[in-house]
Amino acid sequence: MADLELLTQSLARNVRRWRTERGLTLDALAARAGVSRGMLIQIEQARTNPSIGTVVKVGDALGVSVTTLLDHQQAGPAVRVVPAEQAVRLWHTPAGSYNRLLAGTEAPGPLEMWDWRLEPGESSASDPHPKGTTELVHVTAGELTLTVDGTEYRVPAGSSACFEAGTPHTYGNTGDTVTTLVMAVSVPPPS
């Protein structure tokens, strides 16, 4: 089975599972996630490959990590090693920018670790996450232009930043060399 097909099938199975576990109807989940009921039906029937933004919104509304939504294993051991070739690339550009979901867990709420590469002049914008979501970034090369709620911050290689991600934010590279960073996202459990 191709990687994309495996991800689409896993996403369908896991969204149905977590929606049912949370006792949510399609309409209720659509309203919480800010996506259409039709999109959720397509996701649950494995008829679409939604954008990373849509997957994040659905995960946030369900209170589970993107890792959990894309996990192709029914149940994992107490320790789960994610081989490099199984890191999931969810966003990329023709110029070579990308992000990869390296690992994630559900204790006490979703916690994810990402690997990012931003080519010069490229950026990736994110809608606000649920209140209480925190993001940590560590820049390993280049300089990150981090914009949070309209304010721009420069984070050079070797530096780190943390912020509450309940507002719009953008990861950008306004320099002339590649920017790489590692990011961790902690989402509070659903109330």
C-alpha positions as CSV (number, residue, x, y, z in Angstrom):
1,M,0.0,0.0,0.0
2,A,1.4,3.4,-0.9
3,D,2.3,5.9,1.9
4,L,-0.5,8.3,0.9
5,E,-3.1,5.6,0.8
6,L,-2.0,4.2,4.1
7,L,-2.2,7.7,5.7
8,T,-5.6,8.3,4.2
9,Q,-6.9,4.9,5.5
10,S,-5.4,5.5,8.9
11,L,-6.8,9.0,9.1
12,A,-10.3,7.7,8.2
13,R,-10.2,4.9,10.8
14,N,-8.8,7.1,13.6
15,V,-11.1,10.1,13.1
16,R,-14.1,7.7,13.2
17,R,-12.7,6.0,16.3
18,W,-12.0,9.2,18.2
19,R,-15.2,10.9,17.2
20,T,-17.1,7.9,18.4
21,E,-15.1,7.7,21.6
22,R,-15.8,11.4,22.3
23,G,-19.5,10.9,21.6
24,L,-19.5,13.5,18.8
25,T,-21.8,13.5,15.8
26,L,-20.4,14.6,12.4
27,D,-22.2,17.9,12.9
28,A,-20.8,18.5,16.3
29,L,-17.2,17.6,15.3
30,A,-17.6,19.8,12.2
31,A,-18.7,22.8,14.3
32,R,-15.8,22.2,16.9
33,A,-13.2,21.9,14.2
34,G,-14.4,24.6,11.9
35,V,-14.6,22.3,8.9
36,S,-17.5,21.2,6.8
37,R,-19.6,18.1,7.5
38,G,-18.9,17.1,3.9
39,M,-15.1,17.3,4.5
40,L,-15.5,15.0,7.6
41,I,-17.5,12.5,5.6
42,Q,-14.9,12.4,2.9
43,I,-12.1,12.0,5.6
44,E,-14.0,9.2,7.4
45,Q,-14.6,7.4,4.1
46,A,-11.0,7.8,3.0
47,R,-12.0,9.7,-0.1
48,T,-9.8,12.8,0.4
49,N,-6.3,13.7,1.4
50,P,-7.0,16.9,3.5
51,S,-4.5,19.7,4.1
52,I,-2.4,19.7,7.2
53,G,-4.4,22.6,8.4
54,T,-7.6,20.5,8.3
55,V,-6.0,17.6,10.0
56,V,-4.7,19.8,12.8
57,K,-8.2,21.4,13.2
58,V,-9.8,17.9,13.5
59,G,-7.1,16.7,15.9
60,D,-7.5,19.8,18.0
61,A,-11.3,19.4,18.1
62,L,-10.9,15.7,19.1
63,G,-8.2,16.5,21.6
64,V,-5.7,14.1,20.0
65,S,-2.4,14.7,18.2
66,V,-1.8,14.5,14.5
67,T,0.4,11.5,15.2
68,T,-2.5,9.7,16.7
69,L,-4.8,10.5,13.8
70,L,-2.2,9.2,11.3
71,D,-1.1,6.2,13.3
72,H,-1.5,3.0,11.2
73,Q,-0.9,0.7,14.2
74,Q,-4.1,-0.3,16.1
75,A,-2.3,-0.4,19.5
76,G,1.4,0.3,20.2
77,P,3.8,-0.9,22.9
78,A,4.6,1.3,25.9
79,V,7.7,2.4,23.9
80,R,7.3,3.2,20.3
81,V,10.3,3.9,18.1
82,V,9.6,5.8,14.9
83,P,12.1,5.0,12.2
84,A,13.3,8.0,10.2
85,E,11.6,6.7,7.1
86,Q,8.2,6.6,8.9
87,A,8.3,10.3,9.9
88,V,5.3,11.8,8.1
89,R,5.9,14.8,5.8
90,L,2.6,16.7,5.8
91,W,3.6,20.0,4.1
92,H,6.1,20.7,1.4
93,T,6.8,23.1,-1.4
94,P,8.4,22.7,-4.8
95,A,11.4,24.7,-3.6
96,G,12.1,22.2,-0.9
97,S,10.5,23.6,2.3
98,Y,8.8,21.0,4.4
99,N,7.7,19.9,7.9
100,R,7.8,16.3,9.2
101,L,6.0,15.0,12.2
102,L,8.7,13.1,14.1
103,A,6.8,11.7,17.0
104,G,3.8,12.3,19.3
105,T,1.9,11.1,22.3
106,E,-1.3,11.6,24.2
107,A,-0.2,12.2,27.8
108,P,-1.7,14.3,29.4
109,G,-2.9,16.0,26.1
110,P,-1.5,15.7,22.6
111,L,2.3,16.4,22.5
112,E,4.1,16.5,19.1
113,M,7.6,16.9,17.8
114,W,8.3,18.3,14.3
115,D,11.2,18.8,12.0
116,W,11.0,21.9,9.7
117,R,12.9,23.1,6.7
118,L,12.2,26.5,5.2
119,E,13.8,27.6,2.0
120,P,14.6,31.3,1.6
121,G,11.5,33.4,1.0
122,E,9.1,30.7,2.1
123,S,6.7,30.6,5.0
124,S,3.9,28.5,6.5
125,A,1.0,30.1,8.3
126,S,-1.1,28.4,11.1
127,D,-4.6,29.2,12.3
128,P,-4.9,29.6,16.1
129,H,-4.8,26.3,18.1
130,P,-7.0,25.7,21.2
131,K,-6.5,28.0,24.1
132,G,-3.6,26.7,26.3
133,T,-1.6,25.3,23.3
134,T,2.1,25.9,23.6
135,E,4.8,25.7,20.9
136,L,8.5,25.4,21.5
137,V,11.0,25.9,18.6
138,H,14.7,25.5,18.4
139,V,16.5,26.8,15.3
140,T,19.3,24.6,14.1
141,A,20.3,26.6,11.0
142,G,19.6,30.0,9.5
143,E,17.2,32.4,11.1
144,L,13.5,31.9,11.7
145,T,11.1,34.8,11.3
146,L,8.4,33.9,13.8
147,T,5.2,36.0,13.6
148,V,2.8,35.6,16.5
149,D,-0.5,37.6,16.5
150,G,1.0,40.1,14.0
151,T,4.3,40.7,15.9
152,E,7.5,39.5,14.2
153,Y,10.3,37.9,16.2
154,R,13.8,36.9,14.8
155,V,15.1,33.6,16.2
156,P,18.7,32.9,15.0
157,A,20.4,29.5,14.8
158,G,21.1,28.1,18.2
159,S,18.3,30.1,19.8
160,S,14.9,28.8,21.0
161,A,11.5,30.4,21.5
162,C,8.3,29.4,23.1
163,F,4.8,30.9,22.8
164,E,1.1,30.4,23.3
165,A,-0.3,29.2,20.0
166,G,-3.9,30.3,20.5
167,T,-3.4,33.1,18.0
168,P,-2.5,33.2,14.3
169,H,1.2,32.5,13.8
170,T,3.6,32.0,10.9
171,Y,7.0,30.3,10.5
172,G,9.0,32.2,7.9
173,N,12.4,32.4,6.3
174,T,13.2,36.0,5.2
175,G,16.9,35.3,4.9
176,D,19.0,34.0,2.0
177,T,20.0,30.6,3.4
178,V,17.9,27.5,4.5
179,T,16.3,27.7,7.9
180,T,15.9,24.4,9.9
181,L,14.2,24.0,13.2
182,V,12.7,21.4,15.6
183,M,9.3,22.3,17.1
184,A,7.3,20.7,19.9
185,V,3.6,21.4,20.3
186,S,1.6,20.7,23.5
187,V,-2.2,20.8,23.2
188,P,-4.3,20.7,26.4
189,P,-6.6,17.8,26.8
190,P,-10.2,18.4,25.8
191,S,-12.4,19.7,28.6
